[in-house]
Amino acid sequence: MLTRTRTPVTSLWDCWLGTGRKTLRRALIHDRATTDQDPDVRLEALRLWAAEATDEVRDALQEHALRDESEDVRHGAMWMLAFGWPADPLTPVTLQEAAAADPSEGVRSAAAQAVEAVEAIVAGGEFP
């Protein structure tokens, strides 16, 4: 018999896929995305929340892309913005700010690539 280890991330997915009330699921995902101490949980919650494609989640992604303490969360939030909200006027601004000022070289590089991706998507062209 195959058993699965229960982790905070698998618990989020169980909640998202479960039969519980949608309002409670959304509240849990929002809470985990904004307050959880585990960066893996924050990132996974942001991914689940991003599926809603609302202004609220866009704003949260912009905040996480610039200010989250975890490089992985900042990196993930940038790409979610780039592919989820490429035409939003604040997306390239947020990505350019991260490309110029993020303390991590890896995140700065990824932000610069995300800016190029946004420009290509908006122009209807191909990625460089």
N, C-alpha and C positions, 0 to 999 in steps of 0.2 A: 504494500500500500504506500502510495506517495503522500508524504506529509509536507506541509508548507510552513516555513518559519514565519511567525507573525512578527512584523516590524511596524514601526509607525507609518512607513510608506505603504505597506500592504494594507494596513488598517484604513488609510485614506481611500485606497482603491475599493476596498470592501464597502466602505460607506458610499462611495460614488456609484458603484454598480448595484448596491443593495436595493431592497424594496422599501426602505424607510421614506419618510416624507421628504419631498424635494426641498422644502424650506430649511429643514434641519441639516440636510446634506450641504446645501449651499452655505449655511452659516458656519458649519464645521470647516469646509474648504477655505472660506474667507478667513476664518480665524487662524487656521494653520499657515496660510500664505503670508499673513501679516505679523504673526506673533510667535510662531514656533521657534524654539532655540536651535533645532536641528536644521542645518541648511539643506539637507536632502529632502526633508519633509516640506520646507518652504518652497523649494523648487518644484517638487511634484505637485504640491497644492496650486502653485501658480499655473502649471501646465493644465491642470483640470479646470481651474477657474478661467483660463484664457479661452477655453472652448465657448464660453458665453459671448465673447466678442463685444463686451459692453464698454462704455466710456469709463466706468468705474475700474474695470480690470486693466484697461489701457493706462489709466493714471497710476495704478499700483505697479504695473510693469515699468513705467518710466521712473518711478521712485526707486524700485529695486535695482534697476539697471544702473542707477547712479550712486545709490547710497547703501545698498545691502553690504553687510560686513563680509559676506562670502563671495569669493571670486566666481565660484561655480554658479551661484544664484545671479550675480550681475551678468555673467556671460549668457546664461539661459534667458534671462529677461530681455536682453538686447535682441537676441534672435527671435524671440516671440513677438517683439515689437516690429522687427524688420519684416517678418512674413505675415503677421496678423494685421498690422496697421501701416503698410508702406506709404499710403497716400496721405496719412495724417501729417499735417505740417509740423507737429512737434516731434515726430519720430526721427527725422534726420537731425534735428537740433539736439535731441537727447543722445543719439548715437555719436554725433560729432563731439559733444561735450565729453562723453566717455572716452572717445579716441584721443582726446587731448589731455585729459586730466586724471584718468583712472590710475591708481597707484600700481596696478599690475601691468607689466608689459604684455602678457598674454591677453588680458582683457582689452587693452588699448588696441592691440592688433586685430582682435576679433571685432571690435567696434568699427574699426576702419573698413574691414571686410563687409560688415553689415551695412555700412553707409553705401558702399559700392553696390551691394545687392538691392537696397532700396532704390537707388538711382536707376538701376537696370529694370527693376519691376515697374517703376513709375513710367519709364520711357518705353516700356513694352519690348525691351530688347533682351539680349542674353547676358548671362553673368560673365564678367571678365575672366 
